[in-house]
Amino acid sequence: MKVILLKDVKGQGKKGDVKEVSEGYATNFLFPKQLAAAANESSVKMIDNQKKAEQRKKDQEKEEAVELGKKLGALTVELKAKSGKDGRLFGAIPSKQVAEELDKQQKIKLDKRKILMEDPIRTLGVTEVGVKLHPEVTAKLKVHVTEE
């Protein structure tokens, strides 16, 4: 019996897959728990259309992320901080502060978790910071720290 999975089913497949399963498994397990629906021509076409729409949406998101990445690559975020004689900062500049300053200066809202910093910035000067905009798109942002 052919069924369309409505949710991920362990050992069978992912949501939206069309699978061949035994009739007893479908009627006694999948249908009562609403994990699957019987596959007919109209439902298969509907699933195909949904998959195409999802793919278009993903492509659009990736395209927007690439554009934002190009824009971020050309930007430099200016920050001021107190420092000692040797250029070391009193304290540090975390990703949260970089995200807030980017929003203030350029009106670009980014989640602090998307800014990839292994350690906070602790020195004066220009530092390149990675920004994960999409699972396949990572951009570089320059952060320029000057003495207050």
DRENPA-3360 file (N, C-alpha, C; in nm, 2 decimals, always signed):
BEGIN
1 = MKVILLKD = +0.08/-0.12/+0.00/+0.00/+0.00/+0.00/+0.09/+0.12/+0.00 ~ +0.06/+0.22/-0.09/+0.13/+0.34/-0.09/+0.07/+0.44/+0.00 ~ +0.16/+0.51/+0.08/+0.12/+0.61/+0.18/+0.21/+0.73/+0.16 ~ +0.16/+0.85/+0.20/+0.24/+0.97/+0.21/+0.26/+1.00/+0.36 ~ +0.38/+1.01/+0.40/+0.41/+1.04/+0.54/+0.39/+1.18/+0.57 ~ +0.31/+1.20/+0.68/+0.27/+1.34/+0.72/+0.37/+1.39/+0.82 ~ +0.44/+1.30/+0.89/+0.55/+1.34/+0.98/+0.66/+1.24/+0.96 ~ +0.78/+1.27/+1.02/+0.89/+1.18/+1.01/+0.86/+1.06/+1.09;
9 = VKGQGKKG = +0.88/+0.94/+1.03/+0.86/+0.81/+1.09/+0.99/+0.74/+1.09 ~ +1.04/+0.70/+1.21/+1.16/+0.63/+1.23/+1.16/+0.50/+1.15 ~ +1.26/+0.48/+1.07/+1.27/+0.35/+0.99/+1.20/+0.36/+0.86 ~ +1.11/+0.46/+0.84/+1.04/+0.46/+0.71/+1.08/+0.58/+0.62 ~ +1.09/+0.70/+0.68/+1.13/+0.81/+0.60/+1.09/+0.95/+0.66 ~ +1.11/+1.05/+0.58/+1.08/+1.19/+0.63/+0.94/+1.23/+0.58 ~ +0.90/+1.35/+0.64/+0.77/+1.41/+0.61/+0.77/+1.43/+0.46 ~ +0.65/+1.40/+0.39/+0.64/+1.42/+0.25/+0.68/+1.31/+0.16;
17 = DVKEVSEG = +0.75/+1.21/+0.21/+0.79/+1.10/+0.13/+0.67/+1.01/+0.10 ~ +0.67/+0.95/-0.02/+0.57/+0.85/-0.06/+0.64/+0.71/-0.05 ~ +0.58/+0.63/+0.04/+0.65/+0.50/+0.07/+0.55/+0.39/+0.04 ~ +0.60/+0.27/+0.01/+0.53/+0.15/+0.00/+0.54/+0.07/+0.14 ~ +0.43/+0.05/+0.21/+0.43/-0.02/+0.33/+0.32/-0.13/+0.33 ~ +0.33/-0.22/+0.43/+0.22/-0.32/+0.43/+0.09/-0.26/+0.48 ~ -0.02/-0.32/+0.43/-0.15/-0.27/+0.46/-0.18/-0.27/+0.61 ~ -0.14/-0.37/+0.68/-0.16/-0.38/+0.82/-0.09/-0.27/+0.90;
25 = YATNFLFP = +0.04/-0.24/+0.86/+0.12/-0.14/+0.93/+0.05/+0.00/+0.91 ~ +0.00/+0.02/+0.78/-0.07/+0.15/+0.75/-0.20/+0.16/+0.83 ~ -0.28/+0.06/+0.83/-0.42/+0.08/+0.89/-0.41/+0.07/+1.04 ~ -0.32/-0.01/+1.10/-0.31/-0.03/+1.24/-0.22/+0.07/+1.32 ~ -0.12/+0.12/+1.25/-0.02/+0.21/+1.31/-0.02/+0.35/+1.26 ~ +0.01/+0.36/+1.13/+0.03/+0.50/+1.07/-0.10/+0.58/+1.06 ~ -0.21/+0.52/+1.01/-0.33/+0.60/+1.00/-0.39/+0.65/+1.14 ~ -0.40/+0.56/+1.24/-0.46/+0.60/+1.37/-0.37/+0.71/+1.44;
33 = KQLAAAAN = -0.24/+0.70/+1.42/-0.16/+0.81/+1.48/-0.14/+0.93/+1.39 ~ -0.20/+0.93/+1.28/-0.20/+1.04/+1.18/-0.06/+1.07/+1.14 ~ +0.02/+0.96/+1.12/+0.16/+0.98/+1.07/+0.16/+0.97/+0.92 ~ +0.05/+0.92/+0.86/+0.05/+0.90/+0.71/-0.09/+0.91/+0.66 ~ -0.10/+0.93/+0.53/-0.23/+0.94/+0.46/-0.21/+0.85/+0.33 ~ -0.33/+0.79/+0.29/-0.32/+0.71/+0.17/-0.28/+0.80/+0.05 ~ -0.20/+0.74/-0.04/-0.15/+0.81/-0.15/-0.23/+0.79/-0.27 ~ -0.29/+0.90/-0.33/-0.36/+0.89/-0.45/-0.31/+1.00/-0.54;
41 = ESSVKMID = -0.35/+1.01/-0.67/-0.29/+1.10/-0.76/-0.30/+1.25/-0.71 ~ -0.41/+1.29/-0.66/-0.43/+1.43/-0.62/-0.34/+1.46/-0.50 ~ -0.33/+1.37/-0.40/-0.24/+1.40/-0.29/-0.09/+1.40/-0.32 ~ -0.05/+1.31/-0.42/+0.09/+1.31/-0.46/+0.12/+1.44/-0.53 ~ +0.03/+1.49/-0.62/+0.05/+1.62/-0.69/+0.06/+1.73/-0.59 ~ -0.03/+1.73/-0.48/-0.02/+1.83/-0.38/+0.11/+1.83/-0.31 ~ +0.16/+1.72/-0.27/+0.29/+1.70/-0.20/+0.40/+1.76/-0.29 ~ +0.40/+1.72/-0.42/+0.50/+1.77/-0.52/+0.50/+1.93/-0.52;
49 = NQKKAEQR = +0.38/+1.98/-0.53/+0.37/+2.13/-0.53/+0.42/+2.19/-0.40 ~ +0.39/+2.13/-0.29/+0.44/+2.18/-0.16/+0.60/+2.18/-0.16 ~ +0.65/+2.07/-0.21/+0.80/+2.06/-0.21/+0.86/+2.16/-0.30 ~ +0.80/+2.19/-0.42/+0.85/+2.29/-0.51/+0.84/+2.43/-0.44 ~ +0.73/+2.46/-0.37/+0.72/+2.59/-0.30/+0.82/+2.60/-0.20 ~ +0.85/+2.49/-0.12/+0.95/+2.50/-0.01/+1.09/+2.52/-0.07 ~ +1.12/+2.46/-0.19/+1.25/+2.48/-0.25/+1.27/+2.62/-0.30 ~ +1.16/+2.68/-0.36/+1.17/+2.82/-0.40/+1.19/+2.91/-0.28;
57 = KKDQEKEE = +1.13/+2.88/-0.17/+1.14/+2.96/-0.05/+1.29/+2.95/+0.00 ~ +1.34/+2.83/+0.00/+1.48/+2.81/+0.05/+1.58/+2.88/-0.05 ~ +1.56/+2.88/-0.18/+1.64/+2.95/-0.27/+1.64/+3.10/-0.25 ~ +1.52/+3.15/-0.23/+1.50/+3.29/-0.20/+1.58/+3.34/-0.08 ~ +1.57/+3.26/+0.03/+1.64/+3.29/+0.16/+1.79/+3.29/+0.14 ~ +1.84/+3.19/+0.06/+1.98/+3.18/+0.03/+2.03/+3.30/-0.05 ~ +1.95/+3.34/-0.15/+1.98/+3.46/-0.23/+1.99/+3.59/-0.14 ~ +1.89/+3.60/-0.05/+1.89/+3.72/+0.04/+2.01/+3.71/+0.13;
65 = AVELGKKL = +2.05/+3.60/+0.18/+2.17/+3.58/+0.26/+2.29/+3.62/+0.19 ~ +2.30/+3.58/+0.06/+2.42/+3.61/-0.02/+2.43/+3.77/-0.03 ~ +2.32/+3.83/-0.06/+2.32/+3.98/-0.08/+2.36/+4.05/+0.05 ~ +2.31/+4.00/+0.16/+2.34/+4.06/+0.29/+2.49/+4.03/+0.32 ~ +2.54/+3.92/+0.29/+2.68/+3.89/+0.30/+2.77/+3.98/+0.23 ~ +2.73/+4.01/+0.10/+2.81/+4.11/+0.03/+2.81/+4.25/+0.09 ~ +2.70/+4.28/+0.14/+2.68/+4.41/+0.21/+2.77/+4.42/+0.34 ~ +2.76/+4.31/+0.42/+2.84/+4.30/+0.54/+2.99/+4.30/+0.51;
73 = GALTVELK = +3.03/+4.24/+0.40/+3.17/+4.23/+0.37/+3.23/+4.37/+0.34 ~ +3.15/+4.46/+0.30/+3.20/+4.60/+0.27/+3.20/+4.69/+0.39 ~ +3.13/+4.65/+0.50/+3.12/+4.73/+0.62/+3.23/+4.71/+0.72 ~ +3.24/+4.82/+0.80/+3.33/+4.81/+0.91/+3.26/+4.87/+1.03 ~ +3.24/+4.80/+1.14/+3.17/+4.84/+1.26/+3.28/+4.91/+1.35 ~ +3.25/+5.03/+1.39/+3.34/+5.11/+1.48/+3.30/+5.10/+1.62 ~ +3.39/+5.06/+1.71/+3.36/+5.04/+1.85/+3.47/+5.12/+1.93 ~ +3.43/+5.18/+2.04/+3.52/+5.24/+2.13/+3.53/+5.17/+2.26;
81 = AKSGKDGR = +3.65/+5.16/+2.31/+3.67/+5.09/+2.44/+3.79/+5.14/+2.51 ~ +3.79/+5.13/+2.65/+3.90/+5.17/+2.73/+4.01/+5.06/+2.72 ~ +4.14/+5.11/+2.71/+4.25/+5.02/+2.69/+4.37/+5.07/+2.77 ~ +4.46/+4.97/+2.79/+4.59/+5.01/+2.86/+4.69/+5.05/+2.76 ~ +4.82/+5.06/+2.81/+4.93/+5.11/+2.73/+4.96/+5.02/+2.61 ~ +4.96/+4.89/+2.63/+5.00/+4.80/+2.53/+4.89/+4.76/+2.43 ~ +4.77/+4.83/+2.43/+4.67/+4.80/+2.33/+4.57/+4.70/+2.38 ~ +4.59/+4.64/+2.50/+4.49/+4.54/+2.55/+4.37/+4.62/+2.61;
89 = LFGAIPSK = +4.26/+4.57/+2.59/+4.13/+4.63/+2.64/+4.11/+4.60/+2.79 ~ +4.05/+4.69/+2.86/+4.00/+4.66/+3.00/+3.87/+4.59/+2.97 ~ +3.86/+4.46/+3.00/+3.74/+4.39/+2.96/+3.75/+4.33/+2.82 ~ +3.63/+4.31/+2.76/+3.63/+4.25/+2.63/+3.51/+4.30/+2.55 ~ +3.51/+4.27/+2.42/+3.39/+4.31/+2.34/+3.33/+4.18/+2.29 ~ +3.21/+4.14/+2.34/+3.15/+4.02/+2.30/+3.06/+4.04/+2.18 ~ +3.01/+3.93/+2.12/+2.93/+3.93/+2.00/+2.80/+4.01/+2.02 ~ +2.75/+4.02/+2.14/+2.63/+4.09/+2.17/+2.65/+4.24/+2.14;
97 = QVAEELDK = +2.77/+4.29/+2.19/+2.80/+4.43/+2.17/+2.82/+4.46/+2.02 ~ +2.88/+4.37/+1.94/+2.90/+4.39/+1.80/+2.77/+4.40/+1.73 ~ +2.68/+4.31/+1.77/+2.54/+4.31/+1.71/+2.47/+4.44/+1.73 ~ +2.47/+4.48/+1.86/+2.41/+4.61/+1.89/+2.46/+4.73/+1.82 ~ +2.59/+4.73/+1.81/+2.66/+4.84/+1.73/+2.63/+4.84/+1.58 ~ +2.62/+4.72/+1.53/+2.58/+4.70/+1.39/+2.44/+4.76/+1.36 ~ +2.35/+4.73/+1.46/+2.21/+4.78/+1.45/+2.21/+4.93/+1.46 ~ +2.29/+4.99/+1.55/+2.29/+5.13/+1.57/+2.35/+5.20/+1.45;
105 = QQKIKLDK = +2.46/+5.16/+1.40/+2.53/+5.22/+1.29/+2.47/+5.20/+1.15 ~ +2.44/+5.08/+1.12/+2.39/+5.04/+0.99/+2.25/+5.00/+0.97 ~ +2.18/+5.00/+1.09/+2.04/+4.95/+1.09/+2.02/+4.81/+1.03 ~ +2.12/+4.73/+1.06/+2.11/+4.58/+1.02/+2.10/+4.50/+1.15 ~ +1.98/+4.44/+1.16/+1.96/+4.36/+1.28/+2.01/+4.21/+1.26 ~ +2.10/+4.17/+1.35/+2.16/+4.04/+1.34/+2.15/+3.98/+1.48 ~ +2.12/+3.85/+1.49/+2.12/+3.78/+1.62/+2.26/+3.76/+1.66 ~ +2.29/+3.78/+1.79/+2.43/+3.77/+1.84/+2.48/+3.63/+1.82;
113 = RKILMEDP = +2.39/+3.53/+1.81/+2.44/+3.39/+1.79/+2.49/+3.36/+1.65 ~ +2.45/+3.45/+1.56/+2.50/+3.43/+1.42/+2.64/+3.49/+1.40 ~ +2.69/+3.57/+1.50/+2.82/+3.62/+1.49/+2.92/+3.52/+1.55 ~ +3.01/+3.47/+1.46/+3.10/+3.36/+1.50/+3.23/+3.42/+1.56 ~ +3.23/+3.42/+1.69/+3.35/+3.46/+1.76/+3.39/+3.35/+1.86 ~ +3.51/+3.30/+1.85/+3.56/+3.20/+1.94/+3.58/+3.26/+2.08 ~ +3.64/+3.37/+2.08/+3.67/+3.45/+2.20/+3.63/+3.59/+2.18 ~ +3.59/+3.67/+2.29/+3.56/+3.81/+2.27/+3.69/+3.88/+2.23;
121 = IRTLGVTE = +3.67/+4.00/+2.16/+3.78/+4.08/+2.12/+3.84/+4.15/+2.24 ~ +3.97/+4.14/+2.25/+4.05/+4.19/+2.37/+4.16/+4.29/+2.33 ~ +4.17/+4.32/+2.20/+4.28/+4.42/+2.16/+4.22/+4.53/+2.07 ~ +4.30/+4.64/+2.06/+4.26/+4.74/+1.97/+4.29/+4.70/+1.83 ~ +4.23/+4.77/+1.73/+4.26/+4.74/+1.59/+4.14/+4.68/+1.52 ~ +4.17/+4.63/+1.40/+4.06/+4.57/+1.32/+4.07/+4.42/+1.33 ~ +3.95/+4.36/+1.35/+3.94/+4.22/+1.37/+3.83/+4.17/+1.27 ~ +3.86/+4.07/+1.20/+3.76/+4.01/+1.11/+3.68/+3.90/+1.19;
129 = VGVKLHPE = +3.55/+3.92/+1.18/+3.46/+3.83/+1.25/+3.36/+3.76/+1.15 ~ +3.34/+3.63/+1.16/+3.25/+3.56/+1.07/+3.11/+3.58/+1.11 ~ +3.02/+3.58/+1.02/+2.88/+3.59/+1.04/+2.81/+3.48/+0.96 ~ +2.74/+3.39/+1.03/+2.67/+3.28/+0.96/+2.52/+3.33/+0.93 ~ +2.50/+3.36/+0.80/+2.37/+3.41/+0.76/+2.27/+3.30/+0.72 ~ +2.33/+3.19/+0.67/+2.25/+3.08/+0.62/+2.33/+2.95/+0.64 ~ +2.27/+2.84/+0.64/+2.36/+2.72/+0.66/+2.47/+2.70/+0.55 ~ +2.45/+2.77/+0.43/+2.55/+2.76/+0.33/+2.62/+2.89/+0.30;
137 = VTAKLKVH = +2.59/+2.99/+0.38/+2.65/+3.13/+0.35/+2.71/+3.18/+0.48 ~ +2.84/+3.21/+0.47/+2.91/+3.28/+0.58/+2.98/+3.40/+0.53 ~ +2.96/+3.51/+0.60/+3.03/+3.64/+0.55/+3.13/+3.68/+0.66 ~ +3.21/+3.78/+0.62/+3.31/+3.84/+0.71/+3.27/+3.98/+0.73 ~ +3.29/+4.02/+0.86/+3.26/+4.16/+0.90/+3.38/+4.21/+0.97 ~ +3.42/+4.33/+0.94/+3.53/+4.39/+1.00/+3.48/+4.48/+1.13 ~ +3.55/+4.45/+1.24/+3.52/+4.53/+1.36/+3.64/+4.61/+1.40 ~ +3.63/+4.74/+1.40/+3.74/+4.83/+1.43/+3.73/+4.88/+1.57;
145 = VTEE = +3.82/+4.85/+1.66/+3.81/+4.89/+1.80/+3.91/+5.00/+1.82 ~ +3.87/+5.12/+1.86/+3.95/+5.23/+1.89/+3.95/+5.26/+2.04 ~ +4.05/+5.34/+2.08/+4.06/+5.38/+2.22/+3.96/+5.49/+2.25 ~ +3.90/+5.47/+2.37/+3.79/+5.57/+2.41/+3.86/+5.70/+2.46;
% end
